[in-house]
Amino acid sequence: MKERIFTNWHFQRFIYLAIGLFFTAYAIIDKDWTALLPGLYFSSMAIFHFGCATGGCAIQPGVKNLGKEANQETVVFEEIKNK
């Protein structure tokens, strides 16, 4: 967990943190509690590095999601004839 918080900080993560902190501060100052949920969500996405918005969509750290094409196997069929 400590590694996820302190490593791989990039521009997009800082943007999400700024947006989250803005919404959270806005919600607290104006007592608009509907803005608190998005603020906490964006902040936690940036801090804990989860969600596709921060580039954390890979199943394993450091491995990009290649889609179905990477997992395709050749299937061999055997024809069976009835007599």
C-alpha positions as CSV (number, residue, x, y, z in Angstrom):
1,M,0.0,0.0,0.0
2,K,2.8,2.4,0.9
3,E,4.3,1.7,-2.6
4,R,1.1,2.6,-4.3
5,I,0.8,5.9,-2.5
6,F,4.4,7.2,-2.9
7,T,5.4,5.9,-6.3
8,N,4.3,6.6,-10.0
9,W,3.1,10.1,-9.5
10,H,2.5,11.8,-12.8
11,F,0.7,14.8,-14.2
12,Q,-2.7,13.1,-14.5
13,R,-2.5,12.0,-10.8
14,F,-1.7,15.5,-9.7
15,I,-4.7,16.9,-11.7
16,Y,-7.1,14.4,-10.1
17,L,-5.7,15.3,-6.6
18,A,-6.2,19.0,-7.4
19,I,-9.8,18.4,-8.6
20,G,-10.6,16.2,-5.6
21,L,-9.2,18.8,-3.1
22,F,-11.1,21.6,-4.8
23,F,-14.4,19.8,-4.6
24,T,-13.7,18.7,-1.0
25,A,-12.8,22.3,0.1
26,Y,-15.8,23.7,-1.8
27,A,-18.1,21.2,0.0
28,I,-16.7,22.1,3.4
29,I,-16.6,25.8,2.9
30,D,-20.1,26.2,1.4
31,K,-21.6,23.3,3.3
32,D,-22.7,21.7,0.0
33,W,-22.4,18.1,1.0
34,T,-23.3,16.8,-2.5
35,A,-19.9,18.0,-3.7
36,L,-18.1,16.1,-0.9
37,L,-18.6,12.6,-2.5
38,P,-16.9,13.5,-5.9
39,G,-14.2,15.4,-4.0
40,L,-13.4,12.4,-1.8
41,Y,-13.6,10.0,-4.8
42,F,-11.2,12.0,-7.0
43,S,-8.8,12.6,-4.1
44,S,-8.7,8.9,-3.1
45,M,-8.3,7.9,-6.8
46,A,-5.2,10.1,-6.9
47,I,-3.8,9.2,-3.5
48,F,-4.3,5.4,-3.7
49,H,-3.7,5.1,-7.4
50,F,-6.9,3.1,-8.4
51,G,-9.3,3.5,-11.3
52,C,-8.6,3.8,-14.9
53,A,-8.5,7.6,-14.7
54,T,-5.1,7.5,-13.1
55,G,-3.7,4.8,-15.4
56,G,-4.0,2.1,-12.8
57,C,-6.1,-0.2,-15.0
58,A,-3.4,-2.9,-15.4
59,I,-4.2,-6.1,-13.5
60,Q,-0.6,-6.5,-12.5
61,P,1.6,-3.5,-11.6
62,G,3.7,-2.5,-14.7
63,V,1.7,-4.7,-17.1
64,K,-0.5,-2.9,-19.7
65,N,-3.9,-4.3,-20.6
66,L,-3.5,-5.7,-24.1
67,G,-7.0,-6.8,-24.6
68,K,-8.3,-10.1,-26.1
69,E,-5.8,-10.2,-28.9
70,A,-2.9,-11.0,-26.5
71,N,-4.6,-14.0,-25.0
72,Q,-5.8,-15.7,-28.2
73,E,-4.7,-19.3,-28.8
74,T,-4.9,-21.4,-31.9
75,V,-7.7,-23.9,-31.7
76,V,-7.3,-27.1,-33.8
77,F,-10.5,-28.9,-34.8
78,E,-10.7,-32.5,-35.8
79,E,-13.4,-33.6,-38.2
80,I,-15.4,-36.6,-37.3
81,K,-17.3,-38.4,-40.1
82,N,-20.3,-40.7,-39.5
83,K,-20.4,-43.9,-41.5
